[in-house]
């Protein structure tokens, strides 16, 4: 049973706060992890890739990977209303020939 | 560089009609993926190709769906006959490796009446 789990949300945060989005996965052997942002009515857009344990920062975004605990997180600092979107996590799970996507977490940033 | 290009952007047709969706991947990408997205089921992989060869079509819902990739720069997803439950957004994506990041087209919003 392939599993990439995300809380569907919505996660509501005020403007300027830190938004924390979480994703758990079922396979200890997974090596590739991606975060996508999808605005309503638009296509998924890649925002972060991470392959090693620890943190990876890109502007206001930080991806955190913990392979032992099988989770990957996305932190958005200084959240803006324009960050309001659905965030999809994608992971390569052993035994499956392509990436597996979670169902996404909806983030709402209020002014 | 041009991204993944899909056409049409919107398609509205009547039940029983044939529907053809088209995709041009990013040049140099060897993998092409077709997805369907609905509120209920999220993003579902239908089929993917490597070097124009279908590798995994286990996500194709039934025989009414078919996909082809006649060359490295073009793929089609066909539904014949179409049914109202096929209404969804269909995305095409491409990548340089099966576990590399996938880049999505703008999608085709399909409505079957």
Interface residues (C-beta under 8 A of the other chain):
Chain A: X31 X32 X34 X42 X43 X44 X45 X46 X49 X88 X90 X92 X97 X98 X99 X101 X102 X103 X104
Chain B: X33 X42 X43 X45 X48 X55 X56 X91 X98 X99 X100 X101 X102 X103 X104 X105 X106 X107
